[in-house]
Amino acid sequence: MDSHAPTPLSPAPEISARTRMLLEGPIVATLLRLGAPNVLVMVSQASVGLIETYFVGKLGTDALAGMALVFPVVMLMTMLSAGAMGGAIASAIARALGARRRADADALVMHAIVIGVGLGLVFCIGILLGGRLLYTRMGGSGGALTAALTYSNWVFAGAVLIWLFNSLAAVVRGTGNMAVPAQVTVAGTVVLIPLSPLLIFGWGPVPALGIAGGAIALLIFYACGIVALAGYLWSRNSLLRPAVRGVVYRWSLFHDILRVGAIGAVSTVATNLVIAIATAQAGGFGIAAIAGYGTASRLEYLLVPLVFGLGAPLIAMVGSCIGAGLRERALRATWIGAALAFGVTEAIGLWAAFFPHAWLSLFATDPAILEAGTIYLQTVGPTYGFLGLGLILFFASQGAGRLLWPVLGNVARLIVAASGGWLALTLGAGLPGIFLAQAVALATYGVLISLAIGGGVWFGPLGWPAGPQTVLRRLKPLPG
């Protein structure tokens, strides 16, 4: 059955109140209502990494630089599991519920778990075997490389836990329930705040594990979250009724997730390659430059889960509306979400550009680290609005099941950032030149995707480039 086929909206018992809210509720109020707890959950989840960075920073520059080397790889896995594949899982379930395919929605749960476990094993094996080569190529050496490998080996030994947690959270969000993942993540973060320093520095009978302690605390966080999310999904409170035994696995359901997730993964890989390449380029200016850039760029990574907080309900709304044949409402919701995401991320970027030390001094005091981080934030921060714009349109496109242009936008960002950084090094422009290339790349990313969706690439002939009147008409604010 075509998940995009229009379905009459006459009342039917299988349409839940939550799904009907996505299909008929006021768009702004619904997005903000569902997005508020989800922003909380994603900021809490991002705070997990910030908590680690804060305490690991107390171990010295080598430890901080080691985390900077590993961080793009950890974020790649997190963004793939929560964003690319997680968004695909949520989208598939939302479209199934919107089209009133309840049995398919129930069956998708176990299909999502199989995908999550399989991809978790791929990351586990790949990074444990190839981590040393990767971090060396990114500029790691000496104590920084040792710290990177210690942290990386622990985190990726538990990669399946991270994938499974994010897959289960995506399943719940696909039903329009943003509160349960928020509650689980916030509760876990509260536990992590004392647990992380306890394992890093030790206390009483608990030995000091150093940078490995931060990784172990992180895995405990995910393991406990899995238990909580699974307990909800298999309880009477869950909208879904997934079976464990006797499940008939169907390629059509795997395909429903993978066709969106695989394309989204290309975009996610491109995003993280930008950071990894920039880390390697900054590595030519010393360990302090790596640490400074890695610390500053964590703010950029914090914007990803922040936008995802709004993007997750947008995935559910766009997916449900398209499943029910409400294409105009899906587009209207998309542009409203885009305006909100641009405004929030641009405000954060401008704050960081004007007050860079307010962020950087949370993690480091070394003048060389602060100098490199300041150059990054003052150069790239003012373009953060385009990052938010591109990201929210990526999530909306996941809900629509149409990811070609978001992927092309991210590939364009990668090409501009990598080639521009190389040119800056060639011309002797140093760190300012490398970071200027990243700023131009972010603007390219947001503008390209906006013009493509505004030009009508979702629901009709390609029509690229669209005339200005067409784009302005699509962008005109509508009621709701």
N, C-alpha and C positions, 0 to 999 in steps of 0.2 A: 504494500500500500504506500502511495506517495505521501510522505510526511508533510509536503507543502500543499496538498490538495485542499481547497476551501471546504469548510464544513459549516452547515447551517448553525446559527447560534440560538436555536430554540432551546428552552430549558431542558436539561437532561440530568438525571440523578447522578451520572458518573462525573459531572463537572463539579469539582469541589469549590468551596467558597474562596479558597486562596487562588485557584486558577481563574475563577470568574473575576476576582479583583484585578488580576493581571490583564484580563481581556477587556474590562469595562470601567475600571476605576479611574479617577483623575490621574493623569500621567505624572505631573510634578509631585503631587502629594504621595502617590504610590511609590515612586522612585525614592523619595526622601524617607518615607516611612520604612521601606524595606532596606534602604541603603544605610540608614543610621546604625543599626546593629552590625551590619556587614562591614562598614567602615571601621567600627570598633574592633571587630574580629581581625581584620586585615592589619590594622595598625598594631594590634596586640601581637599578631604573628610576626610582623616586622620588628617589633620591639624585642622579640626573642634574640634576633641577631644583634641589635644595638646593645642589649644587656651584656651579651658575650663580648662584644668589642670593647665596651667600657672596662670590664674587669680584665680582659686579656691585655688591654693597653697598659695596665699596671705592671705587666711582666717585662716591658721594655720594647724598644724599637724593633728588634728581630721578631718578637712574637706578633706585633702589630702588622709588620710587613708580611709575615707568614700568612696571617689571616687575610690580608689584602690579595695575596696570590690565590688563595683557595676560594675566596668569596665569589668571584664571577662564576666558578664552576658549581658551587652550592646554589647560587641564585638561578643558574641555568636549570638545575634539577627542580628547584622550587617553582620556578615560573612554568616549566613544562608540566609538572604534576598538578599545580593549582590553577595555572592560567590556560595553557594550550590544551592539554588533555583534560584537565578539570573542567574548563569551560565547555569543551566538546561533550563531556558527560552530562553536565547541567543542561546544555542545549538539547541533547538527544532526549532527555527525560521531559524537559519542558515542551518540546514539540510533540512528543507522544501524548502527554496529558492534554495539550491544547487540541489535538486531533482526536481525543477520546479513545486512545489506544492504551487502556489501563494495563492490560496483560503485558504489553510490550514494555511499558514503563517499569513494571515490577521485575521483569526479566533482565532489564538493562542493569540492575544493581549488581548481579553476579558477574555479568559481562565486564562491567567497569572494574570490579575487584580483580578479575583475571588480568586485565590490561595493566592495572597498577602494579600488581606483584611482578608481572613479567618485565616491565620496564624498570622497576626498582632493581631487579637482579642484573639487568644490562648495565646500569650505572655502577652498581656495586663491583662487578667484575672488571669493567672497563677502567675505572679510576684506581682501583687497588693495583692493577697491573701497569697502568700507564701514567700514574700520577707524577712520579719523579721526572720523567721526560717532559711532561706538560709544564710543570712548575719551573723547571730549568729553562725551558724555551721562553717562559714569560719573564725571565730575569732573576729568578731565585738562585741564591747561593749561600753558602755558609750557614749561620744560625737561622736566617730567615727561611731557607729551604728546609732545614731540619724541623722547624716549627710548623711549616706548611704541611709537611708529610705526616707529622704526628697528628695534627688536627684532621687532615683529610682522611687518613686511614680509619680513624674512629667514625667520622661522620658517614663515610660511604660504606662502611661495614654494615650500617643500619639504614641504607638507602631504601630498602623495602618498606620500612616503617614510615618514612616521609611520603612515599608514593601512596601507600595505603590510606594514611590519614587524609591526604588531600583528595583522593578519589572518593572516600566516604563523605567528606564535607561537600564535595561537588554534587553528589547524589542528593543530599538533603537540600542544597540550594536550588537544585533543578525543580523541586516541588514548590518553590517560592518561599520556603522557610529559611530565613536568614538568622533567626534568633538562636537556634540550637547550636550551629557552628560558632556563633559569637560567644555563647555562654561557655562552651567547652574550651575555646581558645583563651578567653580571658581568665578562666579559672586556672588553666595550665600555666599562663604567664605569671600569675600571682605566686604559684608554687616555684616557678623557675627563678624568680628574683632572688630568693635566698639560696636555692639549690646550686645555682651556677657558681657564685663565689665560694660556697662551701666546698665544692669539688675541686675548684681551681686552687684555692689557697689552703684548704684543709682546716680542721678545727677539732680539738679533742681527739677521739679515736679515728676520725676520718682523715686519711692521709692527703697531703697536697699533691694533686695530679697535674698541676700546671695547665697548659693549653688543652691537654686531653680532657681535663675535667669539664671544660665548656662544652665540648662535643658530646660527652656522655650525658650531661644534664639535658642537652637538646634532644637526644634520643629518648630519654625518659619522658620528656614532655610529649613527644609524638606517640609513644607507646600507650601512655595513659589516655591520650585523646582518642586513639583508635577504639579502646574499650568503651569509652563514653559514647562515641558516635554509633558504633555497632549496637550498643544497648538501646539507643533511641530507635534506630532503623527497624529493629526486630521487636519493638514494643507496640502496644495498642495505639500510642499517640502518633505513630508514623502514618503519613498519607499512603505510603507504598506498603505492599505486602510481599516482600521478596522471599523466595524459597531458597533453601540451601541444598537440600537433597532433591534428586530427580529433576534438576534443571536441564533443559534441552538447550544447548548452546547453538546459536544460529549465526552464520556468517553475516546475515543481513543486519543484525543488531551490533555485532562488532564493527561492521562497515559504517553504521550510522554514527558511531563514536569516532572511529579512526579517520574517516574521510575529512572530518572537520579538524580533529586533533593533529593529524599528520601535517596538514597545511599550516595550521597554527604553530606547529613545532618549528617549521622553517623560519617563521617570523621571530619566534623566541630565541632560536639559535643565533639569528642575525643580531638581535638586540644584545645578547651576551658576548658575541664576538667583538662588537664595538668596544665593550668595556675591556675584554681580554687583550685586544690589540692595543688599545690606549695604555693599558697597564704595561705591556711589553715596551711600547714606545717611551713611556715615562721611565722605565727601568734603565734606560741609557743615561739617566741623570742621577742614578744612585738609589740606594735603599730608602732614603728619606723621601725621595720623590714618589716612589711606589707607595709608601705608607701614606703620604699626604694625599695623593690622588685617590687611593683606595678609601681613605677615611672620608674625603669630600664626596666621592661618588656614591657613598652609601645613602646620601640624601636622595639622589636620583632613584636608587633602588627602593627607598621608602615610598616614593611616589607611586611605584607600580602597585603595591598592595592597597595604597590609599585609593587609587582610581579603580582598582578591582573591587573595592568595597561598594562603589556605585555601579561598576560594570556587571557584577554578579546578578543583581536584580534586573539590570537591563537585558542581560542574556535571557533570563527567564521570561521577561515581558515580551521581548522581540520574538523569541522562539515560540511562545504560546500564541501570540498574535498571528504569526505566519502559519503556524499549525492550524489555526482557525480561519485563515484567509483574510485577516485584517491587515493588509499591507500598508495602507496609509497611516494607520495607528502605529505600526512598527517604525516607520520612517519618522513620524512626529516624535516618538519617544527617543529615537536615536539622536536627533538634533537637540532636543532638550538636555539629554545627558551630556552631549558634547559641550554645550555652553557651560554647564555646571563644572565639568572636569577641567576645561580650559581655565576658568576663573580661579578655581582653587589652586591648581598647580602653578599657574603664573604668579599668584600672590606669594606662594612659598618660595618660588625661584627668585623673585625680586627681594624678598626678605633676606635670603641667603647671600645674594649679591651685595646688599648694603651692609649686612652684619655677618660676614663669614666666620669670624672668631666665635660668635655665639654658638655655632655648630661644632667647629673644629676643636675648640678647647674642651669639649666634653670628653674627647678621646686622647688628646695629645697636648704636650706643651713644648716639644722640640721646635725651635724656630724654623728649621728647614722644612719640617712637616707642615707647619702652619703656613709657610710661604707658598709651597706647592698647592696646598688645598685652597688657599685664598685665590690664587690665579684661576684655578678651575671654577670656583663658585662665581667669581665676578665675570667670567667669560661665558659660561654655559648656563648659569642660573636664570638670566633673563629670557631664555628660550624654553624653559620648563613647561610653559603653557602648551607649546606644540607637542611635547611629550605626552601630556595629559590628553590632548585632543586626539593624537594618533592612537593611544592606548584605548580610550573609550570607544572609538570607532572600530578598533579591532574586536573588542568584546561584543559590540552590537552585531558585527559581521559574523561572529561565532553563533550568536542566536539565530541569525538569518541563514546560517550554513553556507555563507558566501565569503570566502577569505582571500580570494586572489589578490585584490588591490591592497589590503593591509599587508600581505606578504611582500608584494612588490614595493610598497612604501618602506618596509623595514630593510629590504635588500638595497634599496636606493640609499637609505641612511648608512648602511654598512659601507657601501662603495665610497660615498662622500667622506665619511669619517676616516676610513683606512687610507684612501688615496690622498686626502687632504693632510692627514698626519704625516704620511711619508714625504709629501712635498714640503711640509714645514721643517722636517728634519733635514731634508736635502738642502733647503735654502738657509738653514741655520736659524730658524725662527724660534726654536726651543719649545718649552712647555706652553707659552702663550699661543704659538701657532698650532700645536697639537690640539689644544682645547678649543681654539677658534673653529677648527675643522669639525669638531663635535657639535658646536653650536649651530653651524650651518646645516649639518646633517639632521639635527632635530627639527629644524624649520622645514627642511625638505620632506621629512617623514610626515609631519602633521598636515602640511598643505596638500601633498599629493593624494593622501587618502581622502581628505575632505572633498577635493574637487572630483575625485572619482565617484564617490557615493552621491554627492550632489548632482553629478551628471547622469545618474540613473543606472549604474552598473548592477544594481541588485535585481531589478525586476523586469528588465527589458533588453533590447539590443544594446550593445556596448555603448554606442553614442558618445565616444570620447574623441575630442573634448566637447563638452556641452557648451551651448551658448550661455553668455552671462545671465540672460533673462531666465533661462531654465534653472540655473544654479540658485539665483536669488529667490525664485519662486519656491524652490524646494526648502530654502533656508528660512523663509518667512515664518515668524512665530504663529502657531496655531493654538486654538483654545485647548485647555486641558493641562 
